[in-house]
Amino acid sequence: MMRQRSRGRVALAAVTAMCAAVALPTQAYAARKDTAYAFDPGAKRISGAEVSIEASPLAAGSVYRSSIKGGEKLYYRLDLDARTNAYVSVVAVPKGGGQVAYGDGFTVSVRDSSDRQCSYETARFGSAEFPRPIAAYAHRTVDKDSSACQEAGTYSVLIERESKDTSSPDAWDLELRYASEPQVRTGGSMPTEAPENWPSESPAPPTATPQKRSGGTSYHDATGLETGEWHDDIAPGQTRFYWVPVDWGQQLFATVDLGNNNASTEFVGSALMLSLDNPALGHVDDASPLSYSGKSTSVSLDPLPPVAYENRYSSTGSVGAMRFAGWYYLSVTLSPKVAEAYGDKAIPLSLKVTVKGNADKSPYTGDAGIFSVTGSDKDMARSGKKASEATRSSTMRTIGVAGIGAGVVLVLGLGVWTLLARRRAATTPAPAGPVPGGAVPGAPGGPAGDGRSPYGGPPPQGW
């Protein structure tokens, strides 16, 4: 799911989209208990190339599906200008029931035409050695103080998979997203140094009454959350996804409590993983894998800085990833090994979320798209909308407004046409003699002029 919130679409295109939307079948987004990853249904199928010059191009604002085998190195193409920051994220999804090892994972990088690396990020399973979706991104960012990767031209996205011999040999599915960052406002000075200090004290737990909120099975159908305590349950091998709107200047705090299970007291190491990804699906941070022995236990993300444009200048990955406002994604995974000691039944969990601080002004010009937080975003998070439903609701509102605009244009056009008809009828001279049927051409009620058209019949095509 690539969230699109472009405003001011052409009315005719909006009407077309509205008609198409009406024709689509209604899709239910009920809570699902399976462990399968729900890929974005709008993703385009694409194959990676082993040779960079043969790579297929990626388009900004698009989502793609691909796959990669163990040890493969695959290329995709980017065509970039000299002023836009480009981000390509990759979500790797191993098949459920397979085996992964500590060092298994992938690296994604963006490279120029001379194979110089612009940036890279690596995602690994680490000590939580069980299959689950993992994400990383790479980018080409424009920097006046840098000489590398600044020119317009063809760039490559390279994905390299690493798997141990003991791991399952199956190909991993990939979900790729390409996003362009909006232009920064001119006329003011932007900070060029990362902050060194920020409030690191964890906030008090939310005081509102806990509410039930079922997480999604992917980024595409993640469930919206705001500040509060949210109750869910999670089965062994399952990953739950949530999205939280975090604006400029705000901090995000998250804690997961896993409930007790009286079926056993057996120790399971690295039983639960809590992860955070930013609006471009760049990985921000993980909480230390949580062990489990049948008793209630808890794990939290380390305190992160408030969202700020200048965070990108930090050499610390988790700080640099807090570089834009938008939807931040929390995911919680329970190891399938838990089922060996505690059975397949889902275990209750509590997710405490706090968004702290007042929103600052955006540094971008115009509509910032996915790198912004709107009042509508906050409303949809409050009501627990799925990411896919939230996107569709926003799109339909835009279509609705544009559709009304199209209707107004149509009514005005008919009004002008009617006015011309009357003026034409009033100024057309009468013929010298009668016509068959006694009617006068161009006069109201006549066979060649019915008072509705200055052309003696129905209006011409295009009115």
LUMNU-891273 format. One record per residue (C-alpha): residue number from 1; residue in one letter; x, y, z. Coordinates in steps of 0.05 Angstrom, whole numbers, always signed. Each point is the difference from the previous one (the first is absolute). Example, Ala and Ser with C-alpha at 12.3 -4.5 7.8 and 13.67 -1.06 7.14 Angstrom:
2
+-----+------+--------+--------+--------+
| seq | type |   east |  north |     up |
+-----+------+--------+--------+--------+
|   1 |    A |   +246 |    -90 |   +156 |
|   2 |    S |    +27 |    +69 |    -13 |
+-----+------+--------+--------+--------+
END
This chain:
463
+-----+------+--------+--------+--------+
| seq | type |   east |  north |     up |
+-----+------+--------+--------+--------+
|   1 |    M |     +0 |     +0 |     +0 |
|   2 |    M |    +30 |    +66 |    -23 |
|   3 |    R |    -42 |    +54 |    +32 |
|   4 |    Q |    -20 |    +53 |    -52 |
|   5 |    R |    -34 |    +64 |    +22 |
|   6 |    S |     +9 |    +45 |    -61 |
|   7 |    R |    -50 |    +57 |     +1 |
|   8 |    G |    -34 |    +41 |    -55 |
|   9 |    R |     -8 |    -55 |    -52 |
|  10 |    V |    -32 |    +18 |    -67 |
|  11 |    A |    -75 |     -7 |     +5 |
|  12 |    L |     -9 |    -45 |    -60 |
|  13 |    A |    +52 |    -49 |    +27 |
|  14 |    A |    -34 |     +1 |    +67 |
|  15 |    V |    -68 |    -18 |    -31 |
|  16 |    T |    +33 |    -58 |    -38 |
|  17 |    A |    +33 |    -25 |    +64 |
|  18 |    M |    -66 |     +6 |    +37 |
|  19 |    C |    -35 |    -42 |    -51 |
|  20 |    A |    +55 |    -52 |     +3 |
|  21 |    A |     -3 |     -1 |    +76 |
|  22 |    V |    -75 |    -13 |     -1 |
|  23 |    A |    +12 |    -60 |    -45 |
|  24 |    L |    +50 |    -31 |    +49 |
|  25 |    P |    -26 |    -54 |    +46 |
|  26 |    T |     -3 |    +16 |    +74 |
|  27 |    Q |    +57 |    -31 |    +38 |
|  28 |    A |     -5 |    -18 |    +74 |
|  29 |    Y |    +58 |    +12 |    +46 |
|  30 |    A |    -16 |    -47 |    +57 |
|  31 |    A |    +51 |    -21 |    +52 |
|  32 |    R |    +38 |    -60 |    -28 |
|  33 |    K |    +33 |    -55 |    +40 |
|  34 |    D |    +45 |    -27 |    -54 |
|  35 |    T |    +74 |    +16 |     -4 |
|  36 |    A |     +3 |    +16 |    -75 |
|  37 |    Y |    +27 |    +69 |    -20 |
|  38 |    A |    -54 |    +41 |    -36 |
|  39 |    F |    +36 |    +30 |    -60 |
|  40 |    D |    -26 |    +64 |    -29 |
|  41 |    P |    -51 |    -23 |    -53 |
|  42 |    G |    +20 |    +59 |    -44 |
|  43 |    A |    +73 |    -21 |     -3 |
|  44 |    K |    +28 |    -10 |    -70 |
|  45 |    R |    +38 |    -64 |    -16 |
|  46 |    I |    +73 |    +13 |    -18 |
|  47 |    S |    +62 |    -42 |     -8 |
|  48 |    G |    +68 |    +20 |    +24 |
|  49 |    A |    +58 |     -3 |    -50 |
|  50 |    E |    +68 |    -31 |    +12 |
|  51 |    V |    +31 |    +53 |    -45 |
|  52 |    S |    -11 |    +73 |    +19 |
|  53 |    I |    -10 |    +27 |    -71 |
|  54 |    E |    -56 |    -51 |    -11 |
|  55 |    A |    -38 |    +22 |    +63 |
|  56 |    S |    -74 |    +19 |     -3 |
|  57 |    P |    -17 |    +72 |    +22 |
|  58 |    L |    -37 |    +18 |    +63 |
|  59 |    A |    -49 |    +58 |     +1 |
|  60 |    A |     -7 |    +48 |    +58 |
|  61 |    G |    -63 |    -12 |    +42 |
|  62 |    S |     -6 |    -73 |    -23 |
|  63 |    V |     +1 |    -67 |    +35 |
|  64 |    Y |    +31 |    -63 |    -30 |
|  65 |    R |     +4 |    -75 |    +13 |
|  66 |    S |    +61 |    -40 |    -15 |
|  67 |    S |    +40 |    -58 |    +29 |
|  68 |    I |    +72 |    -19 |    +15 |
|  69 |    K |    +36 |    -66 |     +9 |
|  70 |    G |    +55 |    -15 |    +49 |
|  71 |    G |    +66 |    +33 |    -21 |
|  72 |    E |    -32 |    +40 |    -56 |
|  73 |    K |    +16 |    +72 |    -17 |
|  74 |    L |    -55 |    +35 |    -37 |
|  75 |    Y |     -3 |    +69 |    -33 |
|  76 |    Y |    -57 |    +49 |    -11 |
|  77 |    R |     +5 |    +67 |    -36 |
|  78 |    L |    -12 |    +71 |    +24 |
|  79 |    D |     -2 |    +61 |    -46 |
|  80 |    L |    +14 |    +61 |    +44 |
|  81 |    D |     +6 |    +75 |     -8 |
|  82 |    A |    +52 |    +42 |    +36 |
|  83 |    R |    -45 |    +29 |    +54 |
|  84 |    T |    -46 |    -54 |    +28 |
|  85 |    N |    +14 |    -47 |    +58 |
|  86 |    A |    -20 |    -71 |    -18 |
|  87 |    Y |    -14 |    -58 |    +49 |
|  88 |    V |     -9 |    -73 |    -19 |
|  89 |    S |    -23 |    -48 |    +55 |
|  90 |    V |     +1 |    -76 |     -2 |
|  91 |    V |    -42 |    -47 |    +42 |
|  92 |    A |    +26 |    -72 |     -3 |
|  93 |    V |    -51 |    -54 |    +18 |
|  94 |    P |    +28 |    -71 |    +10 |
|  95 |    K |    -49 |    -57 |     -6 |
|  96 |    G |    -33 |    -20 |    +65 |
|  97 |    G |    +24 |    -64 |    +31 |
|  98 |    G |    +70 |     +8 |    -28 |
|  99 |    Q |    +66 |     +8 |    +35 |
| 100 |    V |    +43 |    +63 |     +6 |
| 101 |    A |    +67 |    +10 |    +35 |
| 102 |    Y |    +31 |    +56 |    +40 |
| 103 |    G |    +37 |    +32 |    -59 |
| 104 |    D |    -55 |     -9 |    -51 |
| 105 |    G |    -28 |    +63 |    -31 |
| 106 |    F |    +10 |    +48 |    -58 |
| 107 |    T |    +34 |    +65 |    -18 |
| 108 |    V |    -32 |    +53 |    -44 |
| 109 |    S |    +42 |    +56 |    -31 |
| 110 |    V |     -8 |    +56 |    -50 |
| 111 |    R |    +58 |     +8 |    -48 |
| 112 |    D |    +18 |    +49 |    -56 |
| 113 |    S |    +20 |    -18 |    -71 |
| 114 |    S |    +72 |    -11 |    +22 |
| 115 |    D |    -23 |    -49 |    +54 |
| 116 |    R |    +17 |    +49 |    +56 |
| 117 |    Q |    -44 |    -13 |    +60 |
| 118 |    C |    -46 |    +57 |    +20 |
| 119 |    S |    -27 |    -34 |    +62 |
| 120 |    Y |    -18 |    -68 |    +26 |
| 121 |    E |    -36 |    -36 |    +57 |
| 122 |    T |     +2 |    -72 |    +23 |
| 123 |    A |    -57 |    -39 |    +32 |
| 124 |    R |    +16 |    -65 |    +38 |
| 125 |    F |    -39 |    -48 |    +43 |
| 126 |    G |    +53 |     +1 |    +55 |
| 127 |    S |    -12 |    -39 |    +64 |
| 128 |    A |    -75 |     -5 |    -16 |
| 129 |    E |    +13 |    -58 |    -48 |
| 130 |    F |    -70 |    -10 |    -28 |
| 131 |    P |    -32 |    +21 |    -67 |
| 132 |    R |    -36 |    +67 |     +1 |
| 133 |    P |     -4 |    +62 |    -45 |
| 134 |    I |    +62 |    +43 |     +5 |
| 135 |    A |     +9 |    +69 |    -32 |
| 136 |    A |    +55 |    +48 |    -20 |
| 137 |    Y |     +9 |    +58 |    -47 |
| 138 |    A |    +54 |    +37 |    -40 |
| 139 |    H |     -1 |    +70 |    -28 |
| 140 |    R |    +32 |    +52 |    -45 |
| 141 |    T |     -2 |    +66 |    +36 |
| 142 |    V |    +22 |    +67 |    -29 |
| 143 |    D |    +56 |    +32 |    +40 |
| 144 |    K |    +36 |    +63 |    -25 |
| 145 |    D |    +61 |    -20 |    +41 |
| 146 |    S |     +7 |    -68 |    -34 |
| 147 |    S |    +27 |    -17 |    -69 |
| 148 |    A |    -27 |    -71 |     -4 |
| 149 |    C |    -69 |    -20 |    -25 |
| 150 |    Q |    -22 |    +72 |    -14 |
| 151 |    E |     -9 |     +1 |    -75 |
| 152 |    A |    -62 |    -14 |    -40 |
| 153 |    G |     +0 |    -67 |    -36 |
| 154 |    T |     -8 |    -75 |     +8 |
| 155 |    Y |    +10 |    -32 |    +68 |
| 156 |    S |     -7 |    -72 |    +24 |
| 157 |    V |    -33 |    -33 |    +59 |
| 158 |    L |    +39 |    -62 |    +20 |
| 159 |    I |    -30 |    -53 |    +46 |
| 160 |    E |    +48 |    -53 |    +26 |
| 161 |    R |    -26 |    -60 |    +40 |
| 162 |    E |    +43 |    -38 |    +49 |
| 163 |    S |    -21 |    -69 |    +27 |
| 164 |    K |    +37 |    -54 |    +37 |
| 165 |    D |     +5 |    -71 |    -26 |
| 166 |    T |    -45 |    -23 |    +57 |
| 167 |    S |    -56 |    +48 |    -19 |
| 168 |    S |    -59 |    -16 |    -44 |
| 169 |    P |    +18 |     +7 |    -74 |
| 170 |    D |    -68 |    +28 |    -21 |
| 171 |    A |     -3 |    +67 |    -35 |
| 172 |    W |    -22 |    +59 |    +42 |
| 173 |    D |    -57 |    +44 |    -24 |
| 174 |    L |    +17 |    +74 |     -5 |
| 175 |    E |    -44 |    +62 |     +4 |
| 176 |    L |    +35 |    +63 |    -27 |
| 177 |    R |    -23 |    +72 |     +9 |
| 178 |    Y |    +30 |    +61 |    -32 |
| 179 |    A |    -15 |    +68 |    +30 |
| 180 |    S |    +25 |    +70 |    -17 |
| 181 |    E |     +9 |    +51 |    +56 |
| 182 |    P |    -33 |    +68 |    -10 |
| 183 |    Q |    +42 |    +62 |    -12 |
| 184 |    V |    +21 |    +41 |    +60 |
| 185 |    R |    -25 |    +72 |     +7 |
| 186 |    T |    +48 |    +53 |    -26 |
| 187 |    G |    +15 |    +66 |    +32 |
| 188 |    G |    +18 |    -28 |    +69 |
| 189 |    S |    +60 |    -35 |    +29 |
| 190 |    M |     -7 |    -74 |    +15 |
| 191 |    P |    +41 |    -32 |    +56 |
| 192 |    T |    +57 |    -42 |    -26 |
| 193 |    E |    +21 |    -34 |    +64 |
| 194 |    A |    -36 |    -56 |    +37 |
| 195 |    P |    -24 |    +14 |    +71 |
| 196 |    E |    +45 |    -27 |    +54 |
| 197 |    N |    -50 |     +1 |    +57 |
| 198 |    W |    -75 |    -11 |     +6 |
| 199 |    P |    -50 |    -19 |    +55 |
| 200 |    S |    +15 |    -73 |    +16 |
| 201 |    E |    -45 |    -11 |    +60 |
| 202 |    S |    -55 |    -50 |    -14 |
| 203 |    P |    -69 |    +30 |     +9 |
| 204 |    A |    -51 |    -24 |    +51 |
| 205 |    P |    -43 |    -58 |    -25 |
| 206 |    P |    -64 |    +21 |    -36 |
| 207 |    T |    -57 |    +11 |    +49 |
| 208 |    A |    -59 |    -11 |    -47 |
| 209 |    T |    -39 |    -65 |     +5 |
| 210 |    P |    +35 |    -55 |    -42 |
| 211 |    Q |    -36 |    -16 |    -65 |
| 212 |    K |     +0 |    -61 |    -46 |
| 213 |    R |    +35 |    +12 |    -66 |
| 214 |    S |    +19 |    -58 |    -47 |
| 215 |    G |    +65 |    +10 |    -39 |
| 216 |    G |     +7 |    -12 |    -74 |
| 217 |    T |    +44 |    -51 |    -36 |
| 218 |    S |    +42 |    +48 |    -41 |
| 219 |    Y |    +17 |    +74 |    -11 |
| 220 |    H |    -56 |     +3 |    -50 |
| 221 |    D |    -54 |    -19 |    +50 |
| 222 |    A |    +32 |    +25 |    +65 |
| 223 |    T |    -48 |    +25 |    +53 |
| 224 |    G |     -1 |    +73 |    +22 |
| 225 |    L |    +18 |    +18 |    +71 |
| 226 |    E |     +6 |    +65 |    +40 |
| 227 |    T |    +24 |    +12 |    +71 |
| 228 |    G |    -31 |    -52 |    +45 |
| 229 |    E |     +2 |    -73 |    +23 |
| 230 |    W |    -22 |    -49 |    -52 |
| 231 |    H |    -17 |    -74 |    +12 |
| 232 |    D |    +10 |    -53 |    -52 |
| 233 |    D |    +21 |    -73 |     -3 |
| 234 |    I |    +54 |    -34 |    -40 |
| 235 |    A |    +10 |    -72 |    -22 |
| 236 |    P |    +68 |    -34 |     -6 |
| 237 |    G |    +31 |    +17 |    -68 |
| 238 |    Q |    -45 |    +60 |    -10 |
| 239 |    T |    +21 |    +73 |    -12 |
| 240 |    R |    -48 |    +56 |    +18 |
| 241 |    F |     +7 |    +68 |    -34 |
| 242 |    Y |    -23 |    +69 |    +24 |
| 243 |    W |     +8 |    +72 |    -26 |
| 244 |    V |     +6 |    +62 |    +43 |
| 245 |    P |     -1 |    +72 |    -27 |
| 246 |    V |    +61 |    +38 |    +27 |
| 247 |    D |     +7 |    +73 |    -20 |
| 248 |    W |    +61 |    +47 |     -2 |
| 249 |    G |    +27 |    +12 |    +69 |
| 250 |    Q |    -35 |    -59 |    +32 |
| 251 |    Q |    +30 |    -61 |    +35 |
| 252 |    L |    -26 |    -71 |     -4 |
| 253 |    F |     +4 |    -49 |    +58 |
| 254 |    A |    -23 |    -72 |     -2 |
| 255 |    T |     -2 |    -59 |    +49 |
| 256 |    V |    -27 |    -70 |    -10 |
| 257 |    D |    -24 |    -43 |    +58 |
| 258 |    L |     -9 |    -74 |    -15 |
| 259 |    G |    -52 |    -35 |    +45 |
| 260 |    N |    +11 |    -62 |    +41 |
| 261 |    N |    -15 |    -71 |    -24 |
| 262 |    N |    -10 |    -54 |    +53 |
| 263 |    A |    +11 |    -58 |    -48 |
| 264 |    S |    +74 |     -4 |    +17 |
| 265 |    T |    +60 |    +35 |    +32 |
| 266 |    E |    +49 |    -21 |    -55 |
| 267 |    F |    +50 |    +54 |    -19 |
| 268 |    V |     -2 |    +25 |    -72 |
| 269 |    G |    +57 |    +47 |    -20 |
| 270 |    S |    -13 |    +58 |    -49 |
| 271 |    A |    -74 |    -16 |     +2 |
| 272 |    L |    -27 |    +69 |    -20 |
| 273 |    M |    +27 |    +56 |    -44 |
| 274 |    L |    -24 |    +73 |     -1 |
| 275 |    S |    +22 |    +41 |    -60 |
| 276 |    L |    -11 |    +71 |    -25 |
| 277 |    D |     +4 |    +26 |    -73 |
| 278 |    N |     -7 |    +71 |    -26 |
| 279 |    P |    -50 |    +27 |    -53 |
| 280 |    A |    +46 |    -22 |    -57 |
| 281 |    L |     +8 |    -68 |    +33 |
| 282 |    G |    +71 |    +13 |    +20 |
| 283 |    H |    +16 |    -40 |    +62 |
| 284 |    V |     +5 |    +42 |    +63 |
| 285 |    D |    +12 |    -47 |    +58 |
| 286 |    D |    -15 |    -66 |    +35 |
| 287 |    A |    -13 |    -14 |    +72 |
| 288 |    S |    +46 |    -54 |    +29 |
| 289 |    P |    -33 |    -68 |    -16 |
| 290 |    L |    -43 |    -19 |    +59 |
| 291 |    S |     +7 |    -68 |    +33 |
| 292 |    Y |    -62 |    -36 |    +27 |
| 293 |    S |    -12 |    -52 |    +55 |
| 294 |    G |    -76 |     +3 |     +8 |
| 295 |    K |     -1 |    +62 |    +44 |
| 296 |    S |    -21 |    +71 |    -19 |
| 297 |    T |    +60 |    +38 |    -28 |
| 298 |    S |    +14 |    +66 |    -34 |
| 299 |    V |    +48 |    +34 |    -50 |
| 300 |    S |     +5 |    +72 |    -25 |
| 301 |    L |    +33 |    +38 |    -56 |
| 302 |    D |    +58 |    +43 |    +22 |
| 303 |    P |    -18 |    +75 |     +3 |
| 304 |    L |     +6 |    +31 |    -69 |
| 305 |    P |     +8 |    +74 |    -19 |
| 306 |    P |    -58 |    +43 |    -22 |
| 307 |    V |    -13 |     -2 |    -74 |
| 308 |    A |    +44 |    +52 |    -34 |
| 309 |    Y |    +28 |    +12 |    -69 |
| 310 |    E |    +71 |     +8 |    +27 |
| 311 |    N |     -1 |    -69 |    +32 |
| 312 |    R |    +25 |    -25 |    -68 |
| 313 |    Y |    +69 |    +28 |    +15 |
| 314 |    S |    +10 |    -48 |    +58 |
| 315 |    S |    +49 |    -58 |     -6 |
| 316 |    T |    -47 |    -42 |    +45 |
| 317 |    G |    -48 |    -39 |    -43 |
| 318 |    S |    -60 |     +4 |    +47 |
| 319 |    V |     +8 |    +75 |     +6 |
| 320 |    G |    +10 |    +11 |    -75 |
| 321 |    A |    -64 |    -40 |    -15 |
| 322 |    M |    -43 |    +49 |    +40 |
| 323 |    R |     +8 |    +50 |    -57 |
| 324 |    F |    -72 |    +11 |    -23 |
| 325 |    A |    -70 |     +6 |    +26 |
| 326 |    G |    -53 |    -50 |    -20 |
| 327 |    W |    -24 |    -69 |    +17 |
| 328 |    Y |    +49 |    -41 |    +42 |
| 329 |    Y |    -10 |    -75 |     +0 |
| 330 |    L |     +5 |    -45 |    +61 |
| 331 |    S |     +4 |    -75 |    -10 |
| 332 |    V |     -2 |    -55 |    +53 |
| 333 |    T |    +20 |    -72 |    -16 |
| 334 |    L |     -7 |    -61 |    +44 |
| 335 |    S |    +48 |    -57 |    -13 |
| 336 |    P |    -30 |    -64 |    -28 |
| 337 |    K |    +42 |    -37 |    +51 |
| 338 |    V |    -48 |    +24 |    +54 |
| 339 |    A |    -50 |    -51 |    -27 |
| 340 |    E |    +46 |    -58 |    +19 |
| 341 |    A |     -8 |    +16 |    +74 |
| 342 |    Y |    -65 |    +39 |     +4 |
| 343 |    G |    -42 |    -24 |    -59 |
| 344 |    D |    -28 |    +37 |    -60 |
| 345 |    K |    -50 |    +41 |    +40 |
| 346 |    A |     +9 |    +76 |     -5 |
| 347 |    I |    +29 |    +36 |    +60 |
| 348 |    P |    -28 |    +68 |    +23 |
| 349 |    L |    +45 |    +60 |     -8 |
| 350 |    S |     -4 |    +73 |    +18 |
| 351 |    L |    +31 |    +55 |    -43 |
| 352 |    K |    +10 |    +66 |    +37 |
| 353 |    V |    +11 |    +58 |    -49 |
| 354 |    T |    +16 |    +73 |    +16 |
| 355 |    V |     +9 |    +56 |    -50 |
| 356 |    K |    +30 |    +58 |    +39 |
| 357 |    G |     +9 |    +73 |    -18 |
| 358 |    N |    -33 |    +54 |    -42 |
| 359 |    A |     +2 |     -2 |    -76 |
| 360 |    D |    +50 |    +46 |    -34 |
| 361 |    K |     -6 |    +31 |    -70 |
| 362 |    S |    +19 |    -43 |    -59 |
| 363 |    P |    +65 |    +18 |    -36 |
| 364 |    Y |    -29 |    -19 |    -68 |
| 365 |    T |    -36 |    +41 |    -53 |
| 366 |    G |    -70 |    -20 |    -20 |
| 367 |    D |    -32 |    -68 |    +13 |
| 368 |    A |    +51 |    -45 |    +34 |
| 369 |    G |    -39 |    -64 |    -13 |
| 370 |    I |    +24 |    -58 |    +43 |
| 371 |    F |    +49 |    +46 |    +36 |
| 372 |    S |    -54 |    +38 |    +38 |
| 373 |    V |    -54 |     -9 |    +52 |
| 374 |    T |    -69 |    +28 |    -13 |
| 375 |    G |    -62 |     +7 |    +43 |
| 376 |    S |    -30 |    -56 |    -40 |
| 377 |    D |    +59 |    -45 |    +17 |
| 378 |    K |    -11 |    +13 |    +73 |
| 379 |    D |    -75 |    -15 |     -5 |
| 380 |    M |    +13 |    -65 |    -37 |
| 381 |    A |    +52 |    -22 |    +50 |
| 382 |    R |    -48 |    +16 |    +56 |
| 383 |    S |    -54 |    -44 |    -31 |
| 384 |    G |    +49 |    -56 |    -15 |
| 385 |    K |     -3 |     +2 |    -76 |
| 386 |    K |    +42 |    -49 |    -39 |
| 387 |    A |    +54 |    +34 |    -41 |
| 388 |    S |    -34 |    -24 |    -64 |
| 389 |    E |    -68 |    +26 |    +24 |
| 390 |    A |    +29 |    +66 |    +21 |
| 391 |    T |    +32 |    +10 |    -68 |
| 392 |    R |    -64 |    -18 |    -36 |
| 393 |    S |    -42 |    +46 |    +44 |
| 394 |    S |    +48 |    +58 |    -14 |
| 395 |    T |     -2 |    -14 |    -74 |
| 396 |    M |    -76 |     -4 |     -2 |
| 397 |    R |     -6 |    +66 |    +37 |
| 398 |    T |    +44 |    +32 |    -53 |
| 399 |    I |    -41 |    -33 |    -55 |
| 400 |    G |    -64 |    +23 |    +33 |
| 401 |    V |    +22 |    +73 |     +4 |
| 402 |    A |    +27 |     -2 |    -71 |
| 403 |    G |    -64 |    -35 |    -23 |
| 404 |    I |    -42 |    +56 |    +29 |
| 405 |    G |    +45 |    +49 |    -37 |
| 406 |    A |    -11 |    -38 |    -64 |
| 407 |    G |    -75 |     +4 |    +11 |
| 408 |    V |     +4 |    +75 |    +10 |
| 409 |    V |    +40 |     +7 |    -65 |
| 410 |    L |    -52 |    -42 |    -37 |
| 411 |    V |    -59 |    +41 |    +27 |
| 412 |    L |    +36 |    +65 |    -18 |
| 413 |    G |    +14 |    -27 |    -70 |
| 414 |    L |    -74 |    -17 |    -10 |
| 415 |    G |    -19 |    +69 |    +25 |
| 416 |    V |    +45 |    +33 |    -51 |
| 417 |    W |    -26 |    -45 |    -55 |
| 418 |    T |    -73 |    +18 |    +18 |
| 419 |    L |    +17 |    +74 |     +0 |
| 420 |    L |    +31 |     -5 |    -69 |
| 421 |    A |    -61 |    -38 |    -24 |
| 422 |    R |    -47 |    +54 |    +22 |
| 423 |    R |    +44 |    +56 |    -28 |
| 424 |    R |     +6 |    -37 |    -67 |
| 425 |    A |    -75 |    -11 |     -3 |
| 426 |    A |    -14 |    +73 |    +16 |
| 427 |    T |    +47 |    +27 |    -54 |
| 428 |    T |    -16 |    -49 |    -58 |
| 429 |    P |    -43 |    +35 |    -53 |
| 430 |    A |    -66 |    -32 |    -20 |
| 431 |    P |     -3 |    -30 |    -71 |
| 432 |    A |    -41 |    +34 |    -56 |
| 433 |    G |    -52 |    -54 |     -2 |
| 434 |    P |    -29 |    -57 |    +41 |
| 435 |    V |    +32 |    -67 |     +5 |
| 436 |    P |    -34 |    -68 |     +0 |
| 437 |    G |    -40 |     -9 |    +64 |
| 438 |    G |     -6 |    +75 |    +10 |
| 439 |    A |    +62 |     +5 |    +44 |
| 440 |    V |    +53 |    +52 |     -6 |
| 441 |    P |    +73 |    -26 |     -1 |
| 442 |    G |    +38 |    +21 |    +62 |
| 443 |    A |    -64 |    +17 |    +38 |
| 444 |    P |    -22 |    -37 |    +62 |
| 445 |    G |    -41 |    -61 |    -16 |
| 446 |    G |    +22 |     -4 |    -73 |
| 447 |    P |    +28 |    -65 |    -31 |
| 448 |    A |    +67 |    +33 |    -14 |
| 449 |    G |     +2 |    +39 |    +64 |
| 450 |    D |    -30 |    -26 |    +65 |
| 451 |    G |    +22 |    +55 |    +48 |
| 452 |    R |    +56 |    -45 |    +28 |
| 453 |    S |    +56 |     +7 |    -50 |
| 454 |    P |    +27 |    +57 |    -43 |
| 455 |    Y |    +18 |    -53 |    -51 |
| 456 |    G |    -71 |    -22 |    -17 |
| 457 |    G |     +6 |    -67 |    +38 |
| 458 |    P |    +36 |    -33 |    +57 |
| 459 |    P |    +63 |    +34 |    +25 |
| 460 |    P |    +65 |    -18 |    -36 |
| 461 |    Q |    +45 |    -54 |    +31 |
| 462 |    G |    +45 |    +28 |    +53 |
| 463 |    W |    -50 |    +44 |    +37 |
+-----+------+--------+--------+--------+
END
